[in-house]
Amino acid sequence: MAAFFILLLFLFQSPAVLSRPTTETLSATRPVILPQEGPSPMPPFIQEPLNATQCLPSVLIIGVRKGGTRALIEMLSLHSDVVAAQNEVHFFDWDSHYQQGLGWYASQMPPALPGQLTVEKSPAYFTSSKVPERVRHMNPGVRLLLIVRDPVERVLSDYTQVFHNHLQKRKRPRPLEALLLRAGEVNAAYKAVNRSIYHEHMRRWLATFPRTSFHLVDGDALIREPLAEMQGVERFLGLRPQISTNNFYFNRTKGFYCLRQHGHERCLHESKGRAHPRLPPDVLQKLRDFFHEPNRKFFQLVGRAFDWD
């Protein structure tokens, strides 16, 4: 009789529930509920492949901020052999994230099939002094994508983003000229200017990784001719050629290329492509003159010149 009651308790005992899935549990097939708009009595389910796992990224888009990193990761995601984290994880530059360890970092990645590359992008990585060594500690063979654009245009775009962020928070933004100039000269301590002095940050990365670990994407060319730039990225990452002209169409209303995949079309967020503030011609020229020498040093460092002057 005692054995009979023990058997009943065993049969009706509730199974243990994990508080969150681990990397190991992701290798098992499980349903994923897709969010729906409006009531749906029968939500659709997608079965993840049995061998899909969350992995540490083997490719990082390290910057630069306002250089076109969002466009780059969206275009790279067109390739079927690429899975990309949708959000900027800031693992290597935020101590609060880094202290949670590589297991936590992997848990922020999308499940990937064998042979797929996992990509993460956080533009702040490029300008953070502690990031290169932390990345090397994770994987000295990681491949690094750096998208750069005309540093003057990047400064203006940087200011434009901060300007609109201030407006949304009901803060009064400072005039651009007040930030750009100090005693009549370009203020190199202004963060937007400092981020555009590429050679200073690149030198730090090259002290940790060989130049062959990097592929530079021309952010200005990516806007004009996205296919040519993405084909260069495919070659660098060893991906089979797949991204084609069919994946791009020019949106005349927005004034830039949008993406097409499997019959669906999408454009970047409306915050992309905002009009830049107008600077007086003499201030604009002063800014261009300031970047002439830093640009030359950057070209020499990476062995490539860009049409920025």
PASEBA-1860 file (N, C-alpha, C; in nm, 3 decimals):
! residues 309
1> MAAFFILL> 0.084/-0.121/0.000/0.000/0.000/0.000/0.087/0.126/0.000 ~ 0.193/0.127/0.083/0.282/0.244/0.088/0.346/0.269/-0.048 ~ 0.382/0.162/-0.115/0.442/0.176/-0.248/0.343/0.235/-0.346 ~ 0.213/0.204/-0.330/0.108/0.257/-0.420/0.095/0.407/-0.404 ~ 0.098/0.458/-0.280/0.087/0.602/-0.257/0.212/0.676/-0.306 ~ 0.328/0.614/-0.290/0.452/0.677/-0.342/0.445/0.692/-0.494 ~ 0.389/0.589/-0.561/0.374/0.594/-0.707/0.280/0.706/-0.748 ~ 0.168/0.723/-0.672/0.075/0.832/-0.704/0.142/0.968/-0.689
9> LFLFQSPA> 0.219/0.988/-0.582/0.289/1.116/-0.563/0.385/1.143/-0.676 ~ 0.454/1.040/-0.722/0.549/1.057/-0.833/0.479/1.099/-0.961 ~ 0.363/1.038/-0.988/0.291/1.068/-1.113/0.237/1.209/-1.115 ~ 0.194/1.259/-0.998/0.131/1.391/-0.995/0.226/1.503/-0.954 ~ 0.352/1.470/-0.937/0.448/1.573/-0.900/0.471/1.669/-1.016 ~ 0.473/1.804/-0.991/0.494/1.904/-1.096/0.638/1.901/-1.141 ~ 0.662/1.910/-1.271/0.801/1.912/-1.319/0.871/2.041/-1.282 ~ 1.003/2.034/-1.270/1.082/2.154/-1.240/1.076/2.249/-1.357
17> VLSRPTTE> 1.073/2.382/-1.328/1.065/2.484/-1.432/1.187/2.572/-1.424 ~ 1.255/2.589/-1.534/1.372/2.676/-1.539/1.327/2.820/-1.543 ~ 1.396/2.907/-1.470/1.358/3.047/-1.467/1.383/3.115/-1.600 ~ 1.482/3.071/-1.676/1.508/3.124/-1.810/1.584/3.018/-1.888 ~ 1.570/3.015/-2.021/1.640/2.912/-2.099/1.789/2.932/-2.095 ~ 1.863/2.825/-2.088/2.009/2.831/-2.096/2.051/2.799/-2.238 ~ 2.180/2.813/-2.264/2.231/2.780/-2.397/2.203/2.636/-2.432 ~ 2.211/2.547/-2.331/2.188/2.406/-2.357/2.042/2.380/-2.395
25> TLSATRPV> 1.948/2.448/-2.325/1.807/2.421/-2.353/1.767/2.471/-2.490 ~ 1.842/2.566/-2.546/1.806/2.617/-2.678/1.831/2.514/-2.787 ~ 1.912/2.411/-2.757/1.939/2.310/-2.859/1.821/2.216/-2.876 ~ 1.723/2.223/-2.784/1.603/2.141/-2.798/1.497/2.219/-2.873 ~ 1.410/2.148/-2.945/1.304/2.214/-3.019/1.204/2.273/-2.921 ~ 1.169/2.401/-2.938/1.069/2.462/-2.853/0.988/2.561/-2.935 ~ 0.860/2.580/-2.903/0.779/2.674/-2.979/0.810/2.817/-2.940 ~ 0.806/2.907/-3.038/0.822/3.048/-3.013/0.695/3.118/-3.055
33> ILPQEGPS> 0.634/3.193/-2.964/0.509/3.262/-2.996/0.543/3.397/-3.057 ~ 0.491/3.423/-3.174/0.514/3.551/-3.239/0.411/3.651/-3.191 ~ 0.451/3.778/-3.164/0.355/3.879/-3.119/0.253/3.908/-3.228 ~ 0.128/3.925/-3.187/0.019/3.950/-3.280/-0.047/4.083/-3.250 ~ -0.100/4.147/-3.350/-0.177/4.269/-3.332/-0.323/4.231/-3.322 ~ -0.388/4.267/-3.210/-0.527/4.234/-3.191/-0.543/4.094/-3.135 ~ -0.666/4.058/-3.096/-0.689/3.926/-3.037/-0.669/3.815/-3.139 ~ -0.616/3.704/-3.091/-0.596/3.589/-3.179/-0.614/3.463/-3.096
41> PMPPFIQE> -0.722/3.391/-3.118/-0.748/3.272/-3.037/-0.648/3.160/-3.064 ~ -0.586/3.160/-3.181/-0.491/3.054/-3.217/-0.360/3.116/-3.260 ~ -0.273/3.159/-3.164/-0.147/3.222/-3.203/-0.059/3.125/-3.279 ~ 0.011/3.174/-3.384/0.097/3.085/-3.463/0.221/3.045/-3.386 ~ 0.274/2.930/-3.419/0.395/2.882/-3.355/0.502/2.857/-3.462 ~ 0.627/2.879/-3.422/0.740/2.846/-3.509/0.829/2.750/-3.433 ~ 0.864/2.641/-3.495/0.954/2.546/-3.433/1.098/2.584/-3.465 ~ 1.177/2.612/-3.362/1.318/2.637/-3.386/1.386/2.506/-3.422
49> PLNATQCL> 1.484/2.509/-3.512/1.555/2.386/-3.548/1.620/2.323/-3.425 ~ 1.631/2.192/-3.428/1.687/2.119/-3.315/1.828/2.163/-3.281 ~ 1.906/2.201/-3.383/2.048/2.231/-3.361/2.077/2.381/-3.360 ~ 1.976/2.466/-3.335/2.000/2.611/-3.324/2.042/2.644/-3.181 ~ 2.153/2.714/-3.167/2.204/2.750/-3.035/2.245/2.897/-3.033 ~ 2.246/2.954/-2.915/2.296/3.090/-2.896/2.448/3.083/-2.879 ~ 2.518/3.158/-2.962/2.665/3.153/-2.963/2.720/3.293/-2.939 ~ 2.844/3.298/-2.893/2.914/3.425/-2.889/2.935/3.474/-3.032
57> PSVLIIGV> 2.928/3.604/-3.056/2.946/3.653/-3.193/3.087/3.629/-3.244 ~ 3.095/3.591/-3.370/3.225/3.576/-3.436/3.257/3.698/-3.522 ~ 3.159/3.789/-3.532/3.176/3.914/-3.608/3.122/4.028/-3.524 ~ 3.200/4.136/-3.513/3.156/4.254/-3.441/3.160/4.375/-3.534 ~ 3.054/4.453/-3.532/3.054/4.585/-3.596/3.088/4.682/-3.484 ~ 3.210/4.735/-3.486/3.261/4.812/-3.372/3.236/4.962/-3.385 ~ 3.189/5.010/-3.496/3.166/5.153/-3.514/3.170/5.187/-3.661 ~ 3.168/5.321/-3.687/3.164/5.426/-3.587/3.020/5.474/-3.568
65> RKGGTRAL> 2.999/5.538/-3.454/2.870/5.598/-3.426/2.834/5.696/-3.538 ~ 2.710/5.689/-3.585/2.659/5.773/-3.694/2.739/5.755/-3.823 ~ 2.798/5.636/-3.836/2.872/5.607/-3.959/2.793/5.521/-4.055 ~ 2.680/5.464/-4.007/2.600/5.376/-4.092/2.594/5.234/-4.038 ~ 2.617/5.218/-3.906/2.621/5.083/-3.849/2.485/5.013/-3.858 ~ 2.376/5.087/-3.839/2.244/5.024/-3.848/2.217/4.976/-3.991 ~ 2.248/5.059/-4.088/2.229/5.017/-4.227/2.314/4.894/-4.257 ~ 2.437/4.892/-4.207/2.528/4.780/-4.234/2.473/4.650/-4.177
73> IEMLSLHS> 2.428/4.651/-4.053/2.382/4.525/-3.993/2.249/4.480/-4.055 ~ 2.165/4.575/-4.096/2.040/4.538/-4.163/2.069/4.475/-4.299 ~ 2.164/4.532/-4.372/2.199/4.477/-4.503/2.268/4.343/-4.490 ~ 2.355/4.329/-4.390/2.423/4.203/-4.369/2.325/4.093/-4.329 ~ 2.218/4.131/-4.260/2.116/4.034/-4.218/2.036/3.978/-4.336 ~ 2.050/4.039/-4.453/1.985/3.985/-4.572/2.041/3.848/-4.609 ~ 2.164/3.822/-4.567/2.230/3.695/-4.602/2.178/3.584/-4.512 ~ 2.145/3.471/-4.571/2.087/3.360/-4.496/2.186/3.294/-4.401
81> DVVAAQNE> 2.315/3.318/-4.420/2.415/3.259/-4.332/2.457/3.353/-4.219 ~ 2.376/3.455/-4.195/2.406/3.553/-4.090/2.286/3.568/-3.998 ~ 2.311/3.568/-3.869/2.210/3.606/-3.770/2.269/3.720/-3.689 ~ 2.189/3.820/-3.658/2.240/3.940/-3.593/2.156/3.978/-3.473 ~ 2.223/4.020/-3.367/2.153/4.075/-3.251/2.082/4.203/-3.293 ~ 1.956/4.215/-3.258/1.878/4.330/-3.303/1.910/4.457/-3.225 ~ 1.957/4.442/-3.102/1.987/4.558/-3.019/2.137/4.569/-2.994 ~ 2.181/4.689/-2.963/2.320/4.711/-2.924/2.338/4.660/-2.782
89> VHFFDWDS> 2.421/4.558/-2.764/2.434/4.492/-2.635/2.525/4.568/-2.540 ~ 2.623/4.641/-2.593/2.718/4.717/-2.509/2.784/4.628/-2.405 ~ 2.822/4.508/-2.446/2.882/4.416/-2.351/3.023/4.460/-2.312 ~ 3.103/4.501/-2.409/3.244/4.527/-2.382/3.270/4.667/-2.327 ~ 3.179/4.761/-2.346/3.205/4.898/-2.300/3.128/4.934/-2.173 ~ 3.025/4.858/-2.138/2.951/4.885/-2.014/2.996/4.784/-1.908 ~ 3.058/4.830/-1.803/3.107/4.740/-1.699/2.995/4.656/-1.638 ~ 2.877/4.714/-1.623/2.766/4.641/-1.563/2.726/4.520/-1.647
97> HYQQGLGW> 2.746/4.529/-1.780/2.719/4.415/-1.867/2.838/4.319/-1.871 ~ 2.957/4.373/-1.879/3.077/4.289/-1.890/3.094/4.201/-1.767 ~ 3.058/4.253/-1.652/3.073/4.177/-1.528/2.979/4.057/-1.521 ~ 2.879/4.052/-1.608/2.788/3.939/-1.608/2.845/3.819/-1.684 ~ 2.954/3.840/-1.755/3.026/3.728/-1.814/2.983/3.691/-1.955 ~ 3.064/3.605/-2.017/3.041/3.566/-2.156/2.915/3.483/-2.173 ~ 2.876/3.408/-2.068/2.752/3.332/-2.077/2.632/3.423/-2.093 ~ 2.632/3.533/-2.019/2.523/3.631/-2.033/2.526/3.693/-2.173
105> YASQMPPA> 2.647/3.724/-2.222/2.661/3.785/-2.355/2.602/3.692/-2.461 ~ 2.635/3.563/-2.453/2.583/3.467/-2.550/2.431/3.460/-2.543 ~ 2.376/3.478/-2.423/2.230/3.469/-2.407/2.157/3.585/-2.473 ~ 2.229/3.690/-2.509/2.169/3.805/-2.578/2.167/3.788/-2.729 ~ 2.228/3.679/-2.779/2.236/3.656/-2.922/2.118/3.572/-2.971 ~ 2.082/3.587/-3.098/1.977/3.502/-3.154/2.027/3.361/-3.178 ~ 1.940/3.260/-3.175/1.984/3.124/-3.205/2.040/3.116/-3.347 ~ 2.149/3.041/-3.362/2.215/3.026/-3.492/2.231/2.879/-3.525
113> LPGQLTVE> 2.218/2.848/-3.653/2.241/2.712/-3.701/2.390/2.692/-3.725 ~ 2.437/2.567/-3.728/2.577/2.541/-3.763/2.610/2.604/-3.898 ~ 2.721/2.676/-3.904/2.762/2.741/-4.028/2.716/2.885/-4.039 ~ 2.623/2.928/-3.956/2.580/3.067/-3.958/2.673/3.153/-3.872 ~ 2.693/3.278/-3.915/2.773/3.372/-3.840/2.683/3.455/-3.750 ~ 2.723/3.471/-3.625/2.651/3.557/-3.532/2.721/3.692/-3.527 ~ 2.643/3.800/-3.545/2.698/3.935/-3.554/2.634/4.023/-3.446 ~ 2.716/4.104/-3.382/2.665/4.205/-3.288/2.728/4.338/-3.321
121> KSPAYFTS> 2.650/4.446/-3.302/2.706/4.579/-3.329/2.676/4.673/-3.213 ~ 2.780/4.739/-3.168/2.770/4.847/-3.070/2.874/4.952/-3.111 ~ 2.831/5.062/-3.171/2.927/5.159/-3.225/3.021/5.221/-3.122 ~ 2.980/5.218/-2.995/3.066/5.276/-2.891/3.192/5.194/-2.869 ~ 3.198/5.071/-2.919/3.317/4.989/-2.901/3.441/5.057/-2.959 ~ 3.426/5.123/-3.072/3.541/5.178/-3.143/3.615/5.282/-3.059 ~ 3.543/5.363/-2.984/3.605/5.474/-2.912/3.630/5.446/-2.765 ~ 3.599/5.326/-2.717/3.620/5.292/-2.577/3.757/5.227/-2.559
129> SKVPERVR> 3.839/5.282/-2.471/3.978/5.236/-2.457/3.988/5.094/-2.401 ~ 3.889/5.049/-2.323/3.900/4.917/-2.261/3.847/4.804/-2.349 ~ 3.783/4.838/-2.460/3.715/4.736/-2.540/3.809/4.643/-2.616 ~ 3.912/4.692/-2.685/3.994/4.600/-2.767/4.048/4.480/-2.690 ~ 4.103/4.503/-2.573/4.160/4.392/-2.496/4.050/4.297/-2.447 ~ 3.935/4.350/-2.414/3.823/4.264/-2.371/3.775/4.177/-2.487 ~ 3.770/4.234/-2.606/3.730/4.157/-2.723/3.832/4.048/-2.752 ~ 3.959/4.082/-2.743/4.066/3.982/-2.768/4.056/3.867/-2.669
137> HMNPGVRL> 4.021/3.899/-2.545/4.007/3.795/-2.444/3.894/3.699/-2.480 ~ 3.787/3.750/-2.540/3.677/3.663/-2.583/3.719/3.575/-2.700 ~ 3.781/3.637/-2.802/3.817/3.563/-2.922/3.921/3.641/-3.001 ~ 4.047/3.602/-2.996/4.150/3.675/-3.072/4.133/3.663/-3.222 ~ 4.050/3.571/-3.268/4.027/3.555/-3.411/3.899/3.618/-3.460 ~ 3.834/3.699/-3.375/3.708/3.762/-3.415/3.731/3.853/-3.535 ~ 3.630/3.864/-3.622/3.640/3.953/-3.737/3.567/4.084/-3.707 ~ 3.631/4.194/-3.743/3.586/4.326/-3.701/3.549/4.411/-3.822
145> LLIVRDPV> 3.427/4.461/-3.821/3.379/4.550/-3.927/3.374/4.692/-3.872 ~ 3.435/4.784/-3.946/3.436/4.925/-3.909/3.385/5.005/-4.027 ~ 3.275/5.075/-4.008/3.219/5.158/-4.114/3.248/5.304/-4.080 ~ 3.312/5.373/-4.172/3.352/5.512/-4.150/3.293/5.599/-4.262 ~ 3.277/5.726/-4.231/3.227/5.821/-4.330/3.301/5.952/-4.313 ~ 3.278/6.045/-4.402/3.339/6.178/-4.394/3.325/6.229/-4.251 ~ 3.438/6.255/-4.182/3.430/6.293/-4.040/3.351/6.420/-4.013 ~ 3.351/6.512/-4.109/3.273/6.635/-4.090/3.124/6.602/-4.093
153> ERVLSDYT> 3.082/6.523/-4.190/2.941/6.483/-4.197/2.902/6.400/-4.075 ~ 2.996/6.320/-4.027/2.967/6.239/-3.908/2.946/6.326/-3.785 ~ 3.025/6.433/-3.770/3.007/6.528/-3.659/2.867/6.591/-3.665 ~ 2.828/6.634/-3.785/2.697/6.697/-3.800/2.584/6.599/-3.770 ~ 2.601/6.474/-3.812/2.500/6.373/-3.786/2.493/6.340/-3.637 ~ 2.608/6.336/-3.573/2.616/6.310/-3.430/2.540/6.419/-3.353 ~ 2.568/6.544/-3.388/2.500/6.656/-3.322/2.349/6.650/-3.347 ~ 2.310/6.615/-3.469/2.168/6.610/-3.503/2.094/6.507/-3.417
161> QVFHNHLQ> 2.157/6.392/-3.394/2.093/6.290/-3.310/2.076/6.340/-3.167 ~ 2.182/6.399/-3.111/2.175/6.450/-2.974/2.072/6.563/-2.965 ~ 2.068/6.647/-3.067/1.973/6.759/-3.072/1.829/6.707/-3.060 ~ 1.795/6.607/-3.141/1.658/6.553/-3.138/1.632/6.476/-3.009 ~ 1.732/6.410/-2.954/1.715/6.343/-2.825/1.682/6.444/-2.715 ~ 1.748/6.558/-2.718/1.720/6.662/-2.620/1.578/6.715/-2.635 ~ 1.535/6.733/-2.759/1.400/6.782/-2.781/1.296/6.684/-2.728 ~ 1.319/6.556/-2.750/1.225/6.454/-2.701/1.219/6.453/-2.549
169> KRKRPRPL> 1.330/6.486/-2.483/1.333/6.489/-2.337/1.300/6.627/-2.281 ~ 1.256/6.716/-2.371/1.219/6.854/-2.333/1.337/6.928/-2.270 ~ 1.456/6.898/-2.322/1.575/6.971/-2.281/1.613/7.070/-2.390 ~ 1.675/7.178/-2.351/1.717/7.277/-2.450/1.855/7.240/-2.504 ~ 1.865/7.209/-2.634/1.997/7.175/-2.691/2.084/7.299/-2.707 ~ 2.214/7.278/-2.692/2.307/7.389/-2.713/2.331/7.408/-2.862 ~ 2.354/7.531/-2.906/2.385/7.554/-3.048/2.513/7.481/-3.088 ~ 2.516/7.433/-3.211/2.629/7.356/-3.259/2.759/7.436/-3.253
177> EALLLRAG> 2.754/7.563/-3.294/2.876/7.643/-3.296/2.935/7.659/-3.157 ~ 2.849/7.668/-3.056/2.897/7.682/-2.919/2.972/7.557/-2.873 ~ 2.937/7.442/-2.927/3.003/7.318/-2.892/3.128/7.295/-2.976 ~ 3.121/7.336/-3.103/3.229/7.309/-3.198/3.352/7.394/-3.173 ~ 3.331/7.517/-3.134/3.442/7.612/-3.127/3.474/7.650/-2.983 ~ 3.602/7.666/-2.957/3.650/7.717/-2.828/3.760/7.817/-2.858 ~ 3.739/7.939/-2.818/3.834/8.048/-2.847/3.861/8.059/-2.997 ~ 3.758/8.035/-3.077/3.769/8.049/-3.221/3.828/7.931/-3.294
185> EVNAAYKA> 3.871/7.827/-3.219/3.929/7.708/-3.282/3.840/7.586/-3.256 ~ 3.857/7.484/-3.340/3.777/7.363/-3.326/3.807/7.298/-3.192 ~ 3.703/7.264/-3.120/3.715/7.206/-2.987/3.729/7.054/-2.998 ~ 3.852/7.004/-2.991/3.876/6.860/-3.005/3.822/6.780/-2.887 ~ 3.791/6.848/-2.776/3.736/6.779/-2.660/3.585/6.754/-2.674 ~ 3.521/6.821/-2.769/3.379/6.796/-2.793/3.365/6.653/-2.844 ~ 3.281/6.574/-2.778/3.273/6.430/-2.807/3.248/6.400/-2.954 ~ 3.162/6.478/-3.018/3.131/6.452/-3.158/3.255/6.470/-3.245
193> VNRSIYHE> 3.340/6.565/-3.211/3.465/6.586/-3.285/3.563/6.473/-3.255 ~ 3.577/6.440/-3.128/3.673/6.336/-3.088/3.641/6.202/-3.154 ~ 3.514/6.169/-3.166/3.476/6.042/-3.229/3.516/6.037/-3.376 ~ 3.533/6.153/-3.438/3.569/6.159/-3.579/3.720/6.162/-3.602 ~ 3.798/6.168/-3.495/3.944/6.160/-3.509/3.979/6.012/-3.512 ~ 3.955/5.950/-3.626/3.958/5.805/-3.637/4.093/5.743/-3.604 ~ 4.201/5.809/-3.642/4.333/5.746/-3.628/4.367/5.721/-3.481 ~ 4.321/5.806/-3.390/4.352/5.787/-3.248/4.290/5.658/-3.196
201> HMRRWLAT> 4.167/5.632/-3.234/4.098/5.512/-3.187/4.148/5.388/-3.261 ~ 4.174/5.403/-3.392/4.219/5.289/-3.471/4.357/5.241/-3.425 ~ 4.441/5.333/-3.383/4.575/5.297/-3.337/4.566/5.204/-3.215 ~ 4.469/5.231/-3.130/4.450/5.149/-3.010/4.405/5.008/-3.049 ~ 4.317/4.998/-3.147/4.271/4.865/-3.192/4.383/4.788/-3.259 ~ 4.464/4.858/-3.337/4.573/4.790/-3.408/4.686/4.748/-3.314 ~ 4.688/4.801/-3.193/4.783/4.755/-3.094/4.741/4.621/-3.035 ~ 4.616/4.581/-3.061/4.562/4.457/-3.005/4.532/4.353/-3.112
209> FPRTSFHL> 4.491/4.396/-3.231/4.456/4.306/-3.340/4.536/4.340/-3.465 ~ 4.569/4.240/-3.547/4.638/4.269/-3.674/4.541/4.336/-3.773 ~ 4.596/4.404/-3.869/4.512/4.476/-3.965/4.423/4.381/-4.044 ~ 4.465/4.255/-4.058/4.384/4.158/-4.132/4.255/4.122/-4.060 ~ 4.243/4.159/-3.933/4.120/4.130/-3.859/4.009/4.229/-3.893 ~ 4.043/4.337/-3.964/3.947/4.445/-3.989/3.906/4.450/-4.136 ~ 3.782/4.488/-4.156/3.736/4.527/-4.289/3.669/4.662/-4.275 ~ 3.715/4.758/-4.354/3.659/4.892/-4.350/3.552/4.907/-4.456
217> VDGDALIR> 3.437/4.954/-4.413/3.325/4.981/-4.503/3.314/5.132/-4.521 ~ 3.302/5.175/-4.644/3.286/5.317/-4.676/3.138/5.354/-4.657 ~ 3.110/5.425/-4.548/2.972/5.459/-4.516/2.907/5.549/-4.619 ~ 2.985/5.639/-4.680/2.929/5.727/-4.783/2.895/5.647/-4.908 ~ 2.982/5.551/-4.944/2.956/5.467/-5.061/2.840/5.371/-5.035 ~ 2.824/5.328/-4.911/2.714/5.237/-4.877/2.579/5.302/-4.905 ~ 2.571/5.432/-4.889/2.447/5.505/-4.917/2.423/5.511/-5.067 ~ 2.531/5.537/-5.144/2.518/5.556/-5.289/2.507/5.424/-5.363
225> EPLAEMQG> 2.593/5.328/-5.330/2.599/5.200/-5.400/2.612/5.086/-5.298 ~ 2.504/5.051/-5.233/2.512/4.952/-5.125/2.561/4.814/-5.169 ~ 2.528/4.772/-5.290/2.564/4.637/-5.332/2.715/4.617/-5.335 ~ 2.789/4.711/-5.393/2.934/4.696/-5.404/2.999/4.685/-5.267 ~ 2.953/4.766/-5.173/3.009/4.760/-5.038/2.976/4.628/-4.970 ~ 2.854/4.579/-4.988/2.814/4.455/-4.922/2.883/4.333/-4.984 ~ 2.913/4.341/-5.111/2.990/4.230/-5.171/3.129/4.223/-5.111 ~ 3.188/4.338/-5.080/3.317/4.339/-5.012/3.309/4.277/-4.873
233> VERFLGLR> 3.200/4.303/-4.804/3.180/4.244/-4.671/3.164/4.093/-4.683 ~ 3.087/4.047/-4.781/3.070/3.904/-4.802/3.205/3.836/-4.823 ~ 3.290/3.894/-4.906/3.421/3.834/-4.933/3.505/3.828/-4.805 ~ 3.506/3.935/-4.729/3.586/3.940/-4.607/3.541/3.833/-4.508 ~ 3.412/3.812/-4.496/3.358/3.716/-4.399/3.355/3.573/-4.453 ~ 3.395/3.555/-4.579/3.394/3.422/-4.638/3.255/3.369/-4.665 ~ 3.162/3.458/-4.688/3.024/3.419/-4.718/3.008/3.394/-4.867 ~ 2.927/3.297/-4.902/2.898/3.276/-5.043/2.822/3.397/-5.097
241> PQISTNNF> 2.848/3.441/-5.219/2.778/3.557/-5.275/2.627/3.532/-5.279 ~ 2.553/3.620/-5.215/2.408/3.600/-5.209/2.332/3.732/-5.220 ~ 2.382/3.837/-5.154/2.316/3.967/-5.161/2.329/4.021/-5.304 ~ 2.217/4.067/-5.359/2.216/4.108/-5.500/2.135/4.237/-5.517 ~ 2.130/4.283/-5.642/2.054/4.404/-5.673/1.907/4.389/-5.637 ~ 1.858/4.265/-5.636/1.717/4.242/-5.601/1.685/4.277/-5.457 ~ 1.789/4.291/-5.374/1.768/4.321/-5.232/1.758/4.471/-5.204 ~ 1.776/4.554/-5.307/1.776/4.698/-5.286/1.682/4.768/-5.384
249> YFNRTKGF> 1.617/4.873/-5.336/1.542/4.960/-5.426/1.551/5.102/-5.371 ~ 1.554/5.197/-5.461/1.571/5.336/-5.420/1.435/5.397/-5.388 ~ 1.422/5.447/-5.267/1.298/5.511/-5.223/1.311/5.661/-5.247 ~ 1.240/5.710/-5.346/1.253/5.851/-5.384/1.201/5.944/-5.276 ~ 1.104/5.899/-5.201/1.050/5.983/-5.094/1.153/6.004/-4.984 ~ 1.219/5.897/-4.943/1.319/5.905/-4.836/1.454/5.954/-4.888 ~ 1.482/5.926/-5.016/1.607/5.972/-5.073/1.723/5.877/-5.053 ~ 1.696/5.752/-5.013/1.803/5.654/-5.000/1.749/5.514/-5.028
257> YCLRQHGH> 1.841/5.417/-5.034/1.802/5.281/-5.066/1.733/5.214/-4.947 ~ 1.631/5.136/-4.979/1.564/5.051/-4.882/1.586/4.905/-4.920 ~ 1.540/4.814/-4.836/1.573/4.672/-4.852/1.452/4.590/-4.894 ~ 1.480/4.486/-4.969/1.376/4.394/-5.015/1.424/4.251/-4.991 ~ 1.339/4.169/-4.929/1.376/4.030/-4.902/1.250/3.944/-4.896 ~ 1.250/3.836/-4.973/1.138/3.741/-4.975/1.004/3.813/-4.999 ~ 1.006/3.912/-5.087/0.883/3.981/-5.121/0.842/4.091/-5.025 ~ 0.918/4.111/-4.918/0.887/4.215/-4.820/0.986/4.330/-4.835
265> ERCLHESK> 0.936/4.451/-4.819/1.020/4.569/-4.830/1.024/4.642/-4.697 ~ 1.141/4.698/-4.665/1.153/4.776/-4.541/1.261/4.882/-4.557 ~ 1.241/4.992/-4.486/1.338/5.101/-4.485/1.390/5.119/-4.343 ~ 1.500/5.188/-4.330/1.552/5.217/-4.198/1.458/5.311/-4.125 ~ 1.478/5.321/-3.995/1.392/5.404/-3.911/1.389/5.548/-3.962 ~ 1.279/5.615/-3.935/1.262/5.752/-3.985/1.366/5.848/-3.929 ~ 1.432/5.810/-3.817/1.536/5.895/-3.761/1.661/5.897/-3.848 ~ 1.673/5.798/-3.941/1.788/5.795/-4.029/1.765/5.891/-4.146
273> GRAHPRLP> 1.872/5.959/-4.183/1.861/6.051/-4.296/1.806/6.188/-4.262 ~ 1.810/6.225/-4.134/1.763/6.358/-4.095/1.850/6.467/-4.156 ~ 1.791/6.582/-4.181/1.867/6.696/-4.234/1.963/6.747/-4.128 ~ 2.085/6.780/-4.169/2.186/6.831/-4.078/2.172/6.981/-4.060 ~ 2.221/7.033/-3.948/2.217/7.179/-3.929/2.311/7.248/-4.027 ~ 2.277/7.371/-4.062/2.362/7.450/-4.151/2.464/7.528/-4.070 ~ 2.588/7.520/-4.113/2.695/7.595/-4.050/2.737/7.710/-4.140 ~ 2.778/7.822/-4.084/2.835/7.929/-4.168/2.953/7.874/-4.248
281> PDVLQKLR> 2.971/7.916/-4.372/3.077/7.862/-4.456/3.216/7.866/-4.393 ~ 3.247/7.974/-4.317/3.380/7.983/-4.258/3.399/7.881/-4.146 ~ 3.293/7.852/-4.070/3.302/7.751/-3.964/3.314/7.612/-4.025 ~ 3.238/7.586/-4.131/3.245/7.458/-4.199/3.385/7.434/-4.255 ~ 3.444/7.539/-4.314/3.579/7.526/-4.368/3.681/7.503/-4.257 ~ 3.661/7.570/-4.145/3.751/7.552/-4.031/3.748/7.407/-3.983 ~ 3.628/7.348/-3.986/3.613/7.208/-3.944/3.682/7.115/-4.043 ~ 3.667/7.143/-4.173/3.733/7.060/-4.273/3.885/7.072/-4.264
289> DFFHEPNR> 3.933/7.191/-4.241/4.078/7.210/-4.225/4.130/7.134/-4.104 ~ 4.051/7.134/-3.998/4.093/7.065/-3.875/4.112/6.916/-3.900 ~ 4.025/6.855/-3.979/4.031/6.710/-3.998/4.129/6.668/-4.107 ~ 4.188/6.760/-4.177/4.277/6.723/-4.288/4.392/6.634/-4.239 ~ 4.463/6.674/-4.134/4.577/6.598/-4.086/4.534/6.467/-4.017 ~ 4.431/6.468/-3.931/4.385/6.340/-3.875/4.342/6.240/-3.982 ~ 4.280/6.289/-4.089/4.241/6.199/-4.198/4.363/6.137/-4.264 ~ 4.464/6.219/-4.288/4.586/6.168/-4.351/4.649/6.058/-4.266
297> KFFQLVGR> 4.652/6.078/-4.135/4.709/5.978/-4.044/4.626/5.850/-4.046 ~ 4.495/5.864/-4.056/4.409/5.746/-4.060/4.431/5.669/-4.189 ~ 4.440/5.739/-4.303/4.463/5.672/-4.431/4.594/5.593/-4.427 ~ 4.697/5.655/-4.370/4.827/5.590/-4.362/4.820/5.467/-4.272 ~ 4.743/5.476/-4.166/4.733/5.367/-4.069/4.664/5.245/-4.127 ~ 4.558/5.268/-4.206/4.479/5.155/-4.258/4.518/5.117/-4.400 ~ 4.606/5.194/-4.462/4.649/5.162/-4.597/4.542/5.183/-4.701 ~ 4.458/5.282/-4.680/4.349/5.309/-4.773/4.307/5.455/-4.760
305> AFDWD> 4.275/5.518/-4.870/4.231/5.657/-4.869/4.083/5.666/-4.901 ~ 4.018/5.765/-4.842/3.876/5.792/-4.867/3.863/5.932/-4.923 ~ 3.757/5.955/-4.998/3.735/6.083/-5.065/3.660/6.178/-4.970 ~ 3.736/6.232/-4.873/3.674/6.317/-4.773/3.716/6.464/-4.783 ~ 3.815/6.494/-4.859/3.863/6.633/-4.865/3.808/6.701/-4.988
END
